[in-house]
Amino acid sequence: MSQSTRPEHDLLGDAQVPADAYWGIHTLRAIENYPITGKVIGTYSDLIKSLAYVKEAAAKANLEMGHLDPKKAEAIITACHEIEAGKLHDQFVVDVIQGGAGTSTNMNANEVIANRALEILGYPKGDYAHLHPINDVNMSQSTNDVYPTSLRLATCMAIPTLLKAMESLSQAFADKAEEFKDILKIGRTQLQDAVPMTLGQEFSTYAVMIREDVERLKEAISLIAEINLGATAIGTGINTDVRYSKLAIANLKKISGVDVIISPNLIEATQDCGAFVQLSGVLKRVAVKLSKICNDLRLLSSGPQAGLNEIRLPARAAGSSIMPGKVNPVIPEVVNQIAFEVIGNDVTITMAAEGGQLQLNAFEPIIAHSLFKSIEHLTAGCNTLKTHCVVGITANREVLAERVRTSAGLATALNPYLGYENATMIARRALEENCSVADLVLELGLMDKATLDKILSPAVLTAPGIQGK
């Protein structure tokens, strides 16, 4: 803070605000009250831009209705444009976790916009007689419609980046599936040998798992686009012109480029956080699937001498300060940890949504913080997993081929031809005598070589259909 200050006044009395700060006394109270995370709302650029979009939309609506002086409106709109372009984000300094249902965030926005608008009009910061943070910038608004609208708008703006990262990761797995489509291996259930499949089939599953949730996220975000701008305090629209909500939302849609729609019931929309719970649940689903995939990658690459060693992950870092030559699966491990965090964020969002009382949920700040963390970290995790792991995975063809050749699981393919009892006997002997199923079948004269080769061919082993009968 600078040494020089300016005096400001609020309900609680007088206080000195740094003279060069664009924020004012209400923001100062929040700085003093909420030294919680050390992370300020300015960290979330989409949220700050969304606040500016909402304030601009409101100013334009109030100007159109004749309630806001044209010069004031022009200055407010210009200030909003600057914030939308990325300026003054360092002036959004209240902690992301705060009491008051987001009031401190709304007031921070009101003060920054008002003080910048005063500069544009030729007045010093804090000279609120000429343009006021609440009377002018916050005209026709309440925190209770500004904050949730901005949060929903910011979420709609952030999700496409995650979708892009997921689609790219899915394609990386699909590319590997194509590369590995001719490599036969043994599948496993409950960590025990099962029946053959191709490594390509295994990797194509990961591509599908991720691609499915691209669609689920698109469905969830459609609910988030329903906003309550114009609801003001509790959803009744008190202190607004009857025309305001329609005009403000039309402006917001045009300014932001996001296809927002007005909620059919503003009282319900002001208190219900169900859409955030829905979205968080989908983010948790994404996290669970990513973590499962990473578990598989770590297991399939385990060893290399005493583990499965079926695939090799790119070496990204020395793995030990004591064991020479050790390389760990650090990229899947970091994505696992992101997943654990997202699952925890979902619990936080669930409890915050449940904790709302009567006409308002006071806990949307922690919902916002948790949602943005989940979206940002999942995006980074998908990009990291693709770039630093998936694209560089190679197959250990020799190990995979030998495991298929010696697997007792091949006996399953003989069930339709030799019967379950004979197939069980062959599987048991193959394990006990450490020999191949094919050698035993030929030794016992249960099938000729041509028929056996056909039954145990990759095309038959890895697809539906009983062949050679």
N, C-alpha and C positions, 0 to 999 in steps of 0.2 A: 504493500500500500504506500501511496505517496504521503509525505508529511503534512501537506496542506489538505484541509477538509472543507466541507460545506455543511451547513446545518440542515437537517430535515426533521419532519414531525409526523408522528402517527398516533394511533389510539393510546399507546403506552407512554408517549411523551416525546422529548427531543433526543436526537443523537447526531453524532458527527460522521458523515460519510466521506470517504476519500474524494477529493475534488475532481480527480480525473476519471472516476468510475462512472460508467453508464448506468449501473444499478443504483438503487436507492435504499431507503431506510427499511423497507419490508424485506429486501434481500439481505441487508445487514443483520436483521433479527434472525433470519434463517441460518446465516453463517454461524452466528453465535449459538443457536439452539441445536443445530444438527451436525456436530463434528463426528459423523458416524463412520463413513467408509473412506473418506478422503477422495472419493470419485465424484466429480461434479456433473451436473446434467449436460454441460457443454461437451462432454465426452461423446454423447450420443447425437451426432450431427443430424440424423434424420428427425429426431424429436425436436431439435431447435428449429430446423427448417419448417417442420409441421406447425409449430407454434406461430411462426411468422406467417405461414399460409393462412392460418385461422384468423389472425389479427388483421391481415390484409383483406380477407374476405368480409370480415365484420365491418371494417372501415368503409369498404366500397358499398356494402348494403346500407349502412347508416347514412352515407353520402347520398345514395340514390333516393332514400326516403326523406331527405332534407333534415335529418337530425344532427349531422356533423358538419361543421364549418368546412367549406371546400379547401381552404388553405391548410387547416389542420389535417384534413383527410389526405391531401397530397403529401404532406410531410410524413405522416404515419406510413403511407403506402411506400414511399421512397425508402424509409428506414427498413421496412419489411423486406423490400427487394434486396437490400444490402445483406441482410441476415440470410435470406434465401440463397444468396450467392456465396455464402460461407464467411462473411465478415462478422465481427463482434461475437463470435461464439465463445471467445475467452471471457466474455462478460456474464456468461450464464454459469454462476458460481455456487449455486446452492447444492447441497449434497443430494445424490440420487435417492437416498432413503430419508424421508422426512414425514413429519406429522402434517395434519391439515388437509389430507385428501388431494395434495398437489397444489394447494394455494400458494405456497412459496415459489413453486415453479412458474405459476401464472403471473405472480407479482414480479418476479425476476424479468419475465418477458415484457410485462407492461412497462416497467421502469426503463429497461434498456431501449425499447422502442420509443418511449416518450422522450428520453434524454437525447437520443440521436435525432429525433424529429425536432426538438427544440434547437439543436445546433443548426439543422437545415433551415429553420425559420430565422436564425440569427440571434437566438437567445442562449444564455448560459445553462449548463446542466443544473437541474434542480429548480429552475424558475417555472414552477408548475402552474402559476397564474395564467400563463399563456398557452399551455398544453399540459393536460393532467393525465397521469398514468391510468387512473381509474375512470374518471369522468369521460375521458376522450378515447384512450386506447382500449379500455375495457368496456366501452359502451355497449349495451344490450347483451352483455355476457356475464357468466359466472365461471369460477373455477370448475364448477361441476358439469359444465358442458364443454368448456375450452380444453381442459386437461384430458378427459377421455377421448374427445374428438382428435386431439393432437396425437395421443398415444395410438389410436387406431390408424390414423393416417400414416404415422411413422412406421408402424408395423407393416402396412401395405407396401410401403416404399422399401423396406428392408428385406422382405421375403423373396422378391425376385432374385436377389443376389445368392441367397441360399439355394433356390431352385436351380439356378445355373450351375452352381458347384455340384449339386447332387446329380444333375444330368450328365455333367462332365465325368464324374466318378463312375456313374453307371456305364457310360460308354467305354471307359478304360477297362472295366471288368468284361464288357462285351467283346472288346478287342482281344483280350487275353483268352476268352472262351474260344474265339476263332483260332487263335494261335495254338491252343492246346487241344483242339477238337479230335485229333487222332491219337492222343495219349491215353492208353487204357490204365486204369488204376483200380484199387479195391475201395469201395465205399464202406462206410462204417455207421453202425447204429449203436448207441450207448457205449461208444468208444471201443466196440468189438468189431472184428472183421465181418462184413456183410457180403454184398455181391458186387460185381464189377460195374464200373461206370467210366466215363472219360473225365479227364481233368477239365476238359472244356465244358462238360455238363456241370461240374462243380462250380466253375467260375461264372457260367451263365446264370446260375441261381442268384449269385450276388448282384449281378446286373439287374435282374428282375426285382429283387427285394428292394433295391433303392429306387428303381423307376416307379414301382407301385406307389411309393410315398410322395413322389412328385405330384401325383394326382390327388392324393389325400390332402396335401398342403394347399393345393389350389382350391379344393372344396372348403377347407377351413378358413382361408383368407376371404372368401366371399361373405362370410358372416361378420368378419371384422370390419368390412367396408360400410356397415350400417351404423350411422352416427346419430348423436343426440344434440347437435348444434342448434341452439334456439331454445333448449330446455331450461336454461338458466339454473336456478337454485335446486329445484327438486323435480323438474319436468313439466311444470305448469306453464312455463314461458313468461313468468312475471317480469315486468319491467321491459318488455319488448313490444315493438310494433307488430301487429298481426301479420304484416308482410315480411318481417325480418328473416325468419328461419328459411323460408323458401329462397329469398334473395341471397342470403349468406351461403347457403349450401350450393346454389348454382355458381356463385363466384368461386367457392372453394374447389369445386369440381374442375372448373376451367383453369384456375391458377395452378393447382397441384398436378393435374393430369390423372388423378386417381378417381375412379368411377364410384365415388361415395354416394350413398343414398340415405334419406332420412328414415329414422326408425318409425314404425307405425304407431308406437306408444312411447312417448318421451319420458313418462314417469317410470315405466319399466326399464327403459334403456339407461336411465340415469343411475339405477341401483343394481342392475344385473350385470355380472361379469362373466356370464356363461360362455360368451364367445372366446374370451381369453383362456378359459379352462379348456375349451375345445381345441384351440390352437396349440396350447401347451401340451395337451395330450398327444397331438400328432407329432410335435417336436420330440416328445418322449419316445414315441414309436420309432421315429427316425433314429434316435440315439440308441435304442435297444437293438435295432437291426445292425447298425454300424458296429456296435460293440460285439455282437455275436459274430459278425464277419471277421473282426479283428481277432477274436478268440481263435477262430478257425485258422487264420493266417499264422498266428503264433504257434499253434499246435502243428500244423502241416510243415512248418519250417523248423520245428524243434530238433535239437541235436547239436551239431550235425551228425555226430557219431552214435549217440545214445538215445536219439529221438526218432521221430518219423522221417524227417529229412526228405520229404517228397517234393517240396519246392524250396527255392532259395530267395530270400528277400534281399533287396539291395543293402549293402553295408553302409550305414549312415554315421556311425560313431564307434570308437573303441568302447568295448563293453564292460571293462573292469579295470580297477586300479591295482588289482593284485593278480588277476589271471591273464597271462599273456595270450594274445590271439583271440580272445573272446569277443563275439559280436552279438549284441542283443537286438530284439525286434522293437526298437524304440518308437518307430512311427505308429504301429498298431497300439503300442502301450499308451501313447499320448492320446490317441483317439478313444481308447477305453476310458481314460480319465475324463475326457470331455463328456462322454456319455454318462458317467456317474454324476457329473455336475448337473447336466440337463435333467436327469431323473430327479435330483434334489430340487432343482428349480421348479419342476412340475409340482412337487409336494408343497413348496412355498406358495405357488400361485393358487393351488387348490385351497389351501387354508386361508389365504387372503380373500379369495372370492367367497368362501363360506363365512368369513368373519364379518361381512357387511351387515349393517343393521338399518332397517327401515328404508328411508328414501335415498340413501347414499352409501356407497362403499368407500370408506376412508383409506383403504389400503392399496389403492391403485399404484402409488409410487413403487412399492415393492414388487407388484405385478409387472410394472414397466421395466424395472431393473432386471428382474429375473428373465423376462421375455427377451429383452435385448441381448443379455448375456448368452442365452441359449441360441438365438439366431446367429449372433456373431461367431460364437465358438464352434457351432456346428458347421458354419460356412468355412471357417479356417480349417477345421478338422477334415472336411471332405477334400478341400484343395490340397492339404498336406498329404493325406493318404494317397491321393492319386499321383501327385507329382513326385513324392519322395519314396513311394513304396510300390504301388500297383503296376505302374508302367515298366518298372525294372524287375518284376518277378520272373524267374526262370524255373523251368521244370527239371527235376532230377530224373531223367528218363530211365536210366539204368536201374535205379532203385525201384521205381514204379513198375517196370516190366518184370523184374525178379519177384516182386511181391505178388503180382497177378499169377505168375507161373506157379508159384508154390502155395497159393492160397487154397485152403480147404473150402472157402466160400464158393468156389466154382462148382462144388457138388450141388448147390441149389439149382443150377441150370439143368441138372440131370433128372430132377424130380419128375417131370412129365414123361420121361422116357424109361427110367429104371425103377421108379416108385420111391416113395419117401424112405422106406427101410433100407433099400440098397444104397441110396444116396447118403443116408446117415452113416452106414457102415463105411463107405468110401471116405467120407469126411473125417470120421474118427481115425481110420487107419492112416490117412494122409498126415494128420497131426501127430499121431504116435510114432510113425515111421519116418517123419520128416521127408516125405516124398510128394510128388505132384499128383493131383487128382487124375489128370490125363494118363499118366503112366500106370496108375492102379487100374483104371478102367480097361486099358488095353491088356494089361497083365492078366486080369481076370476074365478076359474075353467077353466082356459085357456089351461091347460095341466095336464096330470096325473104325479104323482110323479116319476114313473119309467123312463118315457120319459125325464122329466126335469132333473133328476139326470144324465142321459146319456149325455144330451146336455151340462150340466154344469160340466162335469167331466174334470179333468186337461188335459187328453189326447186330448180331443176335443177342449178345450178352447185355447190351446197353439200350435195348428198345423192346417194346411189347411184341408179342407174337411167338408162338411155338413153331419151331422150324424142324424139318427133317423127320417128322413122324410119318 
